[in-house]
């Protein structure tokens, strides 16, 4: 049976072959495609959190939800048109894929709520610990077994999340208020469920076709947020945003979507364990940028906790 390659795979493999033809010492370079894509995921998602923090407080989550429909809906539609695959999708498979994407989007909305008032270096790291929940869910629901390094990784993530969210002085500049903590934890659970269900969805409908279901979830973002606010009205709306705030929000969402593209095809090209372990380093990028450019403050315990969470994610990924 002939090997079918996506356009992205063909492009990257072509680059590697051309580089490999040159055998002169010091010129030949071989870098695995999955590694290039995985490191780009860590960079893109890490930077996305910085732009999201800079724009969310000025836009408000309601406007971000509208922006998700406009930006992510358009980008995912384009990705589906380019990378769609001939595959018969049953009603059951469509429901699973749609539910997975909607759950992932709900986690994204919770993430925006968590960084609205809380520090992205802290709230972002808490929500980024979701692979630990995914592994536990795989054990309970898919009858998978845990390796010793996975148990260690889960423990590091849980301890790190607890440590990073704890601040004995609630008035401290690096303290996370209850509202931000609640939404960060909700994002943690939503993304954990999404990560587990998306593996099933990708196997069912294919990675290229899954982008169509992300289009559906993107279109429902304003409706989901409107329903949430009808249950829990907002205390106040932010002022009319500037053009730069809209631009920063657009950049944040675009970086997130491009990272999702890279992540999807990194998993398609390389080992899931290696891809997850490399791409899960994105909280370090967010935390460092938040400290350097947003002047966020964290204490030594929280700094060590961030490192512990990322280390735990790597330990989990290396054993998947």
Secondary structure by P-SEA (a helix, b strand, c coil): cbbbbcaaaaaaaaaaaaaaaccccccbbbbbaaaaaaaaaaaaaaaaaaaaaaccccccaaaaaaaaaaaaaaaaaaaaaaccccccccaaaaaaaaaaaaaaaaaaaaaaaaacccccaaaaaaaacaaaaaaaaaaacccccccaaaaaaaaaaaaaaaaaaccccccccccccaaaaaaaaaaaaaaaaaaaaaaaaaaaccccaaaaaaaaaaaaaaaaaaaaaaacccccccccccaaaaaaaaaaaaaaaaaaaaaaaaaacccaaaaaaaacaaaaaaaaaaaccccccccaaaaaaaaaaaaaaaaaaaac
